[in-house]
Amino acid sequence: MPLQRTFDGRFLSRVGKWATFVALACLLGSSCGTSGEEEGLASDLLCDVSVGSPAGDAVRKTLGHSEVETTIFAVPSRLVQRMEDGLREWTAEEGALPTDVCLFQRHAAEGDRSVRISFQWISRSESRKRDLRDATDYVVNGVPAQVNEIRSEVTFPCFMPGDNRMKSRQLHLVGRAAFTAEGPGESREAMDVRHVTLAYLMAQKAVKVLGCENEPLQGEPVVQPGKG
């Protein structure tokens, strides 16, 4: 069962037995420790959208609400495990399934909105021909990105440490933000830039957790139109 919490960090009462086990195991150091960058990272690092942070501001603007309910599908150790499993199981015929990491929601009288963050391995050849439907191309600090009304993606190489190093060099990682359509009030370009920025910022968190040896996604996001 995923972890759920309010925007200010208070865990909701719906946290179940699985979440309790994970928290206790991490405290005891019996099952959550991994080698490399992931070790010692906070369990909510991937989904932390604190008020005033760049990611937090982008999420709240997208949801149109100051209070955000966060559901954590993958703590850092879980993301590392899923990405390593994806590399071992990846084939040209089957590819790899996406891994959901975070869900941000607002519940308001004027309607519900959500943002879902996920990551997925794809082949380098697929990344060159990959296109979202009705998408606009952008470049963020040299990294190719695409965005349409309901999804934004950044695609980049991540050289994983350890036994999966060679396999990861053959693939690209996609960081994805999927969201409910927003209403009027902002230009399409401004909305696109915000959505691409959010995907990039969340992918930066994954890069830290995964310990990508090539150190992609450096610096604050600078979004420019064009195809990377």
C-alpha positions as a printed NumPy array, in Angstrom:
array([[  0.   ,   0.   ,   0.   ],
       [  1.446,   3.407,  -0.918],
       [  2.281,   6.099,   1.591],
       [ -0.065,   9.07 ,   1.688],
       [  0.461,  12.433,   3.304],
       [ -0.812,  15.985,   3.293],
       [  1.118,  18.828,   1.662],
       [  2.743,  19.871,   4.955],
       [  4.231,  16.453,   5.681],
       [  1.654,  14.995,   8.084],
       [  0.977,  11.377,   7.172],
       [ -2.693,  10.545,   6.645],
       [ -4.465,   7.904,   8.684],
       [ -4.816,   5.67 ,   5.634],
       [ -1.18 ,   4.526,   5.831],
       [ -1.388,   0.73 ,   5.99 ],
       [  0.622,  -2.2  ,   7.261],
       [  2.97 ,  -2.171,   4.242],
       [  3.954,   1.428,   4.886],
       [  4.513,   0.709,   8.578],
       [  6.753,  -2.229,   7.718],
       [  8.804,  -0.165,   5.271],
       [  9.3  ,   2.628,   7.79 ],
       [ 10.369,   0.234,  10.549],
       [ 12.669,  -1.717,   8.245],
       [ 14.385,   1.466,   7.115],
       [ 14.895,   2.578,  10.703],
       [ 16.394,  -0.778,  11.594],
       [ 18.526,  -0.78 ,   8.448],
       [ 17.5  ,  -4.332,   7.666],
       [ 15.969,  -4.056,   4.213],
       [ 16.062,  -0.53 ,   2.848],
       [ 19.778,   0.023,   2.581],
       [ 21.339,   0.001,  -0.897],
       [ 24.734,   0.895,  -2.192],
       [ 25.65 ,   4.183,  -3.85 ],
       [ 23.786,   7.467,  -3.823],
       [ 20.475,   6.016,  -2.616],
       [ 21.769,   5.007,   0.816],
       [ 20.642,   7.323,   3.608],
       [ 18.142,   9.315,   1.528],
       [ 14.827,  10.339,   3.06 ],
       [ 11.923,   8.032,   2.215],
       [  9.896,  10.933,   0.789],
       [ 12.73 ,  12.522,  -1.214],
       [ 11.277,  11.573,  -4.605],
       [  7.857,  13.038,  -3.828],
       [  8.771,  15.982,  -1.609],
       [  7.024,  19.082,  -2.971],
       [  7.424,  21.421,  -0.026],
       [  5.875,  24.868,  -0.183],
       [  8.331,  27.316,  -1.767],
       [ 10.409,  24.669,  -3.538],
       [ 10.559,  24.818,  -7.365],
       [  8.851,  21.425,  -7.698],
       [  6.291,  22.36 ,  -5.065],
       [  5.459,  25.62 ,  -6.813],
       [  5.06 ,  23.833, -10.172],
       [  2.792,  21.16 ,  -8.684],
       [  0.574,  23.69 ,  -6.898],
       [  0.274,  25.853,  -9.989],
       [ -0.668,  22.797, -12.061],
       [ -3.236,  21.641,  -9.505],
       [ -4.531,  25.157,  -8.965],
       [ -4.601,  24.649,  -5.214],
       [ -2.305,  25.325,  -2.255],
       [ -3.089,  22.057,  -0.442],
       [ -1.672,  18.945,  -2.079],
       [ -2.36 ,  15.341,  -1.142],
       [  0.687,  13.216,  -1.938],
       [  0.668,   9.465,  -2.509],
       [  4.112,   7.826,  -2.542],
       [  4.266,   4.706,  -4.687],
       [  8.049,   4.268,  -4.521],
       [ 10.509,   5.264,  -1.813],
       [ 14.133,   5.611,  -3.028],
       [ 15.076,   1.979,  -2.381],
       [ 11.978,   0.81 ,  -4.251],
       [ 12.773,   2.962,  -7.292],
       [ 16.332,   1.603,  -7.415],
       [ 15.012,  -1.944,  -7.209],
       [ 12.416,  -1.367,  -9.952],
       [ 14.904,   0.312, -12.289],
       [ 17.48 ,  -2.446, -11.749],
       [ 14.816,  -5.108, -12.352],
       [ 13.743,  -3.26 , -15.483],
       [ 17.279,  -3.348, -16.854],
       [ 17.667,  -7.067, -16.17 ],
       [ 14.296,  -7.901, -17.729],
       [ 14.412,  -5.455, -20.648],
       [ 14.301,  -6.927, -24.151],
       [ 13.904,  -5.256, -27.527],
       [ 10.605,  -7.1  , -27.993],
       [  9.034,  -6.405, -24.593],
       [ 10.735,  -3.206, -23.443],
       [ 10.08 ,  -2.178, -19.84 ],
       [  6.984,  -1.1  , -17.967],
       [  6.82 ,   2.377, -16.39 ],
       [  7.273,   2.709, -12.635],
       [  4.878,   5.052, -10.859],
       [  6.576,   7.061,  -8.122],
       [  4.278,   9.877,  -6.959],
       [  0.681,  11.013,  -7.262],
       [ -0.239,  14.589,  -6.342],
       [ -3.933,  15.419,  -6.002],
       [ -6.227,  18.259,  -5.102],
       [ -9.817,  17.813,  -4.004],
       [-11.785,  21.028,  -4.375],
       [-15.348,  22.143,  -5.001],
       [-14.435,  23.275,  -8.499],
       [-13.135,  19.81 ,  -9.405],
       [-10.353,  17.32 ,  -8.784],
       [ -6.943,  17.487, -10.453],
       [ -3.905,  15.243, -10.311],
       [ -0.275,  14.911, -11.381],
       [  1.342,  11.455, -11.64 ],
       [  5.137,  11.007, -11.87 ],
       [  6.687,   7.896, -13.415],
       [  9.926,   6.635, -14.987],
       [ 10.594,   4.122, -17.755],
       [ 13.538,   2.646, -19.65 ],
       [ 13.384,   2.886, -23.45 ],
       [ 15.896,   2.016, -26.162],
       [ 18.069,   4.763, -27.603],
       [ 16.595,   4.137, -31.046],
       [ 13.073,   4.45 , -29.646],
       [ 13.94 ,   7.736, -27.963],
       [ 14.965,   9.224, -31.316],
       [ 11.607,   8.466, -32.924],
       [  9.397,   8.789, -29.854],
       [  6.65 ,  11.382, -30.217],
       [  3.736,  12.31 , -28.012],
       [  0.512,  12.988, -29.858],
       [ -0.003,  16.695, -30.634],
       [  3.169,  17.485, -28.69 ],
       [  5.489,  20.476, -28.708],
       [  9.251,  19.954, -28.54 ],
       [ 11.472,  21.7  , -26.019],
       [ 15.041,  21.433, -24.788],
       [ 15.913,  21.72 , -21.087],
       [ 19.593,  22.27 , -20.415],
       [ 20.345,  20.299, -23.573],
       [ 17.91 ,  17.481, -22.707],
       [ 15.069,  16.772, -25.168],
       [ 11.53 ,  17.18 , -23.842],
       [  8.027,  16.896, -25.205],
       [  4.704,  18.103, -23.843],
       [  1.042,  18.03 , -24.787],
       [ -2.127,  18.877, -22.867],
       [ -1.941,  15.89 , -20.529],
       [  1.694,  14.779, -20.382],
       [  5.277,  16.022, -20.345],
       [  8.437,  13.954, -20.757],
       [ 12.187,  14.404, -20.528],
       [ 14.483,  11.752, -22.03 ],
       [ 18.082,  11.282, -20.95 ],
       [ 20.86 ,   8.699, -20.462],
       [ 21.435,   7.344, -16.965],
       [ 24.465,   5.077, -16.524],
       [ 23.598,   2.948, -13.52 ],
       [ 26.381,   1.774, -11.2  ],
       [ 27.184,  -1.87 , -10.58 ],
       [ 26.24 ,  -4.917, -12.617],
       [ 23.738,  -3.005, -14.776],
       [ 26.203,  -0.399, -16.031],
       [ 26.599,  -1.798, -19.553],
       [ 22.879,  -2.469, -20.066],
       [ 21.914,   1.019, -18.924],
       [ 24.334,   2.554, -21.45 ],
       [ 22.222,   1.027, -24.22 ],
       [ 19.011,   2.673, -23.014],
       [ 17.516,   6.024, -22.117],
       [ 15.404,   6.907, -19.107],
       [ 12.133,   8.788, -19.551],
       [ 10.842,  10.985, -16.733],
       [  7.13 ,  11.557, -17.157],
       [  4.508,  13.828, -15.596],
       [  0.89 ,  13.013, -16.495],
       [ -1.806,  15.447, -15.431],
       [ -5.464,  16.287, -15.813],
       [ -6.122,  19.044, -18.331],
       [ -6.065,  22.556, -16.909],
       [ -8.601,  25.27 , -17.584],
       [ -8.   ,  28.663, -19.23 ],
       [ -6.059,  31.445, -17.543],
       [ -2.539,  30.949, -18.843],
       [ -0.98 ,  30.792, -22.302],
       [ -0.255,  27.376, -23.76 ],
       [  3.458,  28.167, -23.922],
       [  3.62 ,  29.176, -20.252],
       [  1.757,  26.012, -19.301],
       [  4.075,  23.88 , -21.45 ],
       [  7.173,  25.385, -19.876],
       [  5.822,  24.734, -16.377],
       [  4.927,  21.139, -17.185],
       [  8.318,  20.429, -18.787],
       [ 10.048,  22.09 , -15.831],
       [  8.138,  19.852, -13.43 ],
       [  9.105,  16.678, -15.302],
       [ 12.752,  17.803, -15.281],
       [ 12.772,  18.663, -11.557],
       [ 11.244,  15.321, -10.606],
       [ 13.72 ,  13.514, -12.876],
       [ 16.576,  15.283, -11.081],
       [ 15.407,  13.601,  -7.873],
       [ 15.477,  10.2  ,  -9.598],
       [ 18.99 ,  10.849, -10.9  ],
       [ 20.172,  11.475,  -7.338],
       [ 18.485,   8.317,  -6.059],
       [ 19.738,   6.108,  -8.889],
       [ 23.29 ,   7.456,  -8.718],
       [ 23.587,   7.943, -12.497],
       [ 27.347,   7.919, -13.085],
       [ 27.173,  10.271, -16.083],
       [ 25.518,  12.916, -13.86 ],
       [ 22.758,  14.082, -16.235],
       [ 20.28 ,  16.907, -15.572],
       [ 22.697,  19.331, -14.001],
       [ 21.634,  22.827, -12.966],
       [ 18.358,  24.675, -12.665],
       [ 16.038,  24.   , -15.613],
       [ 16.247,  26.441, -18.525],
       [ 13.487,  25.56 , -21.006],
       [ 13.872,  26.558, -24.651],
       [ 11.742,  25.725, -27.703],
       [ 13.176,  23.259, -30.195],
       [ 14.026,  19.615, -30.686],
       [ 16.958,  18.146, -28.802]])
